[in-house]
Structure formats: C-alpha cells, structure tokens
Amino acid sequence: MRAVIVRSFGGPEVLEVAEVAVPEPGAGQVRIRVAAAAVNPVDLQTRSGALAAGGLLPERAVVGLGWDVAGTVDVLGPEVVGFRPGDAVIGLSDRLALPLKTQAEYVVLDADAVAAVPAGTDLVAAATLPLGGLTAAQALDIARVEPGDTLLVTGAAGSVGGYTVRLAALAGVRVVAVAGGGDEELVRGLGAEFFVPRTADLPAAVRDLVPGGVHAAVDAASVGMPVLDAVRGGGSLVGVLGNAPTPLRGIRVGNVWIRADGSRLAELAAAGLRPRVADVLPLDEVGEAHRRLAAGGLRGRLVLVP
C-alpha cells in the first residue's frame, strides 16, 4: 500500500509516498481503510524538523504523517467490541513517532481513538473534524467556562478557533472572536456575539466590548500577552501551541495537549459542527498540500484521498 513518510527533515521535497506493508491490528485495535486524511500544521512541523528540534519527536529512520482520518473499518483486532467491518468511522492518531500514520491507504488505530459515524456521512468533510474538534473541546474543558460567561477566541476563522467558537456558542457562552477583517461574517455564523479584527489593539478593543475583560480565552493563534491583558483578573487562558504566557493577575494559564478520545469524538460528530474543506487532493500531491498550507490564507482544511 502507499503511505506518506519522511526519512529526513526539510521542505516539501522530502515527502515521500512510499510502498509499505499493510499494517495488522493488534489487541484492542482496528484497521481502517482510509477514505480521507486532513493535512494539519503539525504535519508541516513534523516534516520540517521543528518538532524534533523542540525535543518532541525522537530520532527515527522513518516517520509517518497524518493525524485525522475518516474511512471504513477493515479488520478488527482481538478484544475489540462496538465496531464491525464496513462501519464508517473517524479517528485520531495522536502519537508523533510512528512510521505509519493516517496519510496512507490503511491505518491501524487503538479502538478507543475511533468513533463511528452514520452511514452516508461525507467522509472527506468528516476527516477535518478529529484534531481540530478535539483540541477545541479539550481547550474548553481547561478554560472552565459556564453558560453566560464571556470567552475570547483568537484565530477564530481557523480550524481549532472555529470549532472553539461553535462549541462555546452551543454551550451558551458569549464569544468574542478575533480574526481577519474579511472573516466577520464567517465567525458570526459560527455563533460569535462579538468580533474584533486581528489588527486592532486587542486588550482595548475587547475591554470596550466586555468591560473588565473576558472570563476566559482560548489563544488558538498564539497571540500571547495581549490576550492575557484582555482577560479579567482571576480568569483563565488556554494556549494551543504550547506557548501560553506567564500567568499574571491571578489568571489561570494552561496549554491543551491533544489526546485521542473516541467517545468524545462521537459526541463532536453528533454536535452539529460544520467541517470546512478548502480543497481535496490525491495522496500523491501531498507536497502541494504542504506548500499551500504553509502559504496561509486557507479557510478549511486540505484533505488527501488515497
């Protein structure tokens, strides 16, 4: 079968669509025939060597790429219950140092990292949900917002930011969304009550809208200290990329470190979220997908289909 791998770090030219053995599921695992796999910023960071330089990716001769997957169950390993061959599923591969991940024709995942979706689900769109949706949900867990609270979300037009806005709004949280000037209609459509263009003086603009500052923030765009300054004393701030600022004024600061969670993923699949697909490309064009994602400006995820 074909799978996207890297044997050395660098630009998109190091990406290889290699012929590899079809993986076999072990106990508690399922093999998925891949219908679609999204391309995320973490794939670019893996390929470039940024994760290895940061000490997050140990040295390996071969590293696979891909976190999100949508497809159908192909083979069940021993001790797996709740799935049958042919079931439509989505899942998340949350380990970094694997020789085979989701950008492949087949992938093996732990069964508890997989969620069934209704037959007839658009699997290309569904492939954009696991990483962004779970990151948003787990960030909101850390933020501890309640209905009626105010929440600032940076990068609100992106994948994680957009899912955060939507989930918070569905929970009755009043959202202040920060995004590009042309994205106001998009983020308001996701449920944001307030909008702040990312070019604004963020703390001043937010405090004009919410006197005293917001109860909490999810900093999906890694803005840092200006976001902290927009949060009221004793509030909370959640960083998404591991670089949350120093806590000041009694603000509780944390980072979300994504983990696979099939049961939570099943909840997200039923929550009425709106997956966004920027474009669909064949697996062989993974290098083009990396170049386009690096160039920025996408609204939605690029999806690879084998």
N, C-alpha and C positions, 0 to 999 in steps of 0.2 A: 504494500500500500504506500501511498505518498503522504509525507508529513513535512511541515516546516521546521527546520532546525538551524542552529548556528554552531559552527565549530571554532570560530574566533569572533572577536568583537570588532565592530566598526560600523560603516554606513550600510544602507540597504543592500549593497552589493554582496555582503557576507551572508545574506539569507539564502537558504538552500531548500528546495523542495526535493527531498531525498526519498528513495525507495527503502522502506524499513519493514521489519516483520510486523504482522498484525498482532497486537498485544492480547494476552489472555487474562481474563479476570481471575483474581484470587478470591478467597473467602470474604464475603461482605462487599463484593464489588460487582459492577455491571459494565459490560462493554456496550458502547453507544456507536451506532453508525451515524456519522456526523452529517447533518444537513447544512449547517451554517455555523460559523465561528466568527465572532466580532474581533476587530483589531482595536486595542486599547493603548493608552500612553505607556502602560507598564511593559508592553511588548517592545516599544521603542527603547525604553530604558534597559531592558534585558539585552537587546541586540547591540546597543551602543557600548555596553560595558559599564554604564552608570551604576547599575545595581551591584555589580562586582566591585567597583571602586568604592562603593559605600559599605562594603562588608556584608551585604545581604545575600549575595549569590556566591557560594563556594565554587572553587575551580572544578570544572567538568569538561570532559572531552567533547561532549555533545549536549546541547541544551535545546529543549523543545520550546515552542512558543504557543501562546493562546491560553486564555482563562475562561472565556464564555463559550458555551456550546449549546446547540439545540439539535435534536435528531431523534432517532428511534432506538429503543433497547434492542440489542442484537443477541447478546448472550448473558445469562445470569451466572455469577459465581456461586459457590456453596454458601448456604446460610442467608441468602437474600430472599426477603419476602416483600410483598407490596408492589412488585413490578412483574410484568410479563413481556416476553419478546414481542416486538411490534408496538409497544407503548410509545407515544410521543412524549419526550422529556426535554427538560433544560437542566443544566448543571454548571458547576464552577470547579475549575482546577486551581486550587489556591496555594500549591507548593511551587516554589521557584525552580529548584534544581532537579528537574525531571528531564530525561532525554526525549520524552514524548508528551505533548500536551494537546490542546484541543484543535489546533490548526492542522488537521490531519483527516484522513478518511475514516478512521476509527480511533476511539479513545476509551481508556478504562478509568472509571472514577469510583470512589467509595460510594456505596448506595446512599449514605446519608448526606451526600453532596448533590443529590439529584432530586428533581421534583417532576411529577407527571403533569402534563398539560392536556387540555381537552383535544380529542381527535379533531382534525381540521384547523388547528392553530397555525397561523403563519409562522413557520419555524425561522425564517430569515429575520423577521422582526423580533421574535422571542429570543433570539441569540444575543440581542443587545441588552437584555434585562439583568442577567445574574450579577455581574461585577458592579455595575452602576447602582442597581437597585439594592443589593445587599449592603453596599458601602453607605448609601443614604440611610437605610433603615438602622444600621448599627451606629451611625453617627447620631441619629436622633435618639437612640437609646442612651448614649453617653450624655447628650445635651439635656435630657430630662425635662423637656418642655411639656406643658399641660395645655388643655384647651383654653383659649383666650390669651395665652402668653404671646409675646412677640419674638420672632426668630429672624435674624439676618442671615441670608444665604448669598455668598459670593459665587461667581461662576454659574449663575442661575440658569443660563441658557445651555450649559454643557450637560453631559450625561449624569454625573453624580449630583450636580447642582439642581438640574431639572427634576430628577426623581426626589430629591430632598424637598423641593418646593411642593411638589404634588402630594407626597406623603404627609407633610406637615399640614397642608391645607385640608386634606381629607380628615385629619385628626382635630380640626378646629383651631389650629394655631394660626395666628396672624403673621403673614410672611412679608418681610422686606427683601425684595430681590435686587441683586446687583448684577448688571450685565451690560453688554454693549447697547448704545443708543437705539440701534435698529431692532433690538430684541424685546422691547417692552411689550408688544402685543403677545409674543410667544409666552413670556413668563407670567403675564397676567392670565393668559389662557390656562396655564398650569395651576393657577389658584393664588398667585401673589396678590396681596392687597395693596402693597406699596412698591414703587420702583425707583431705584437710584442708578443713574448711568455710572459706569465704572470710572469715568473721567472726573467725577465730582469729588469734592472734599468729603471723603466718606463719613468720618465721625460727625461733622457738622450737618451734612445732609440727612443722615439717619436720625440724629437728635432733633432736627427740625420736625421730622415726621413722628418720632416717638420721644417725647420729652423725657429726659432722664436716661435714655438709652434702652436698647432691646434687652429682653431677658436672657437671650442666648444667641449664639451664632454658629453656623457651620461654614468654615472657610474653605470651600471647595476649590477656590482659585489661588490659595496660598498668598493672600494679601498681607497677613501678619498683623503687625502692631496697629495699623489704622482700624482693623476690625475689632481688636481688643478695646480700643478707645471708644467704639460705638456701643459697647456692652455696658450695662449698668453695674455698679459695684455689687459683688456677690452673685453675679450671673455665671454663665458658662460659655466656653468657646471650645469648639472641636475642630482640630486640624485634620486634613485628609491626606496630606503627603508627608507626614512625619515631621513637620517643622512648625508646630504650634508655638506661639510666642511665650515669653516669660509671663507667668501669672502676676497680675497687679490688681490692687483694689479688691482683694478677696475673690477674684474671678477664678472659677474652677476651670483649668485648662487641660485638655487631653487630646489624644490622637486616636483615630479609628484605624485599626489594623484588621483588614478584612479577613473573614474566615468563611469557609463554605458552610452552608446551613440549608439542607434540603427542605425541612419543614417550613422555615421562614420563606424560602424561595417559593414554595407552593402558595403561601399567603400573598406574596407580592404578585404572583401570576394571576391571582383572583381579585386583585385590589383595584382594577380599573386604571392601571398606569398606561402611559402612552409611549410605547417604544418608538424611537425615531431612527430611521435608516438613511444615512447620507447617500450610500451607493452600495452596489453589490458587485463583487469582483471574483473571478475564478481564483482558486488557490495558487495557481502559477503566477499570479500578478501581485503576490504579497509585497514585493519590493515597491511597486507603485502605491499600494495602500500605505506603506510606511512613509513614503515621500509626501503623499497628500495629507496624512495626519500631521506630520511634522510642520507642514506649511501653515496649518491652522485655518480657522475660518469655517470649519465644518459645523453643521448643525445636525446632530445624529452621528451614529457610528458607521464606519465602513465595515462591511461584512464579507467574509470569504466563504465561497461554496466549493466543496471538492467535486 
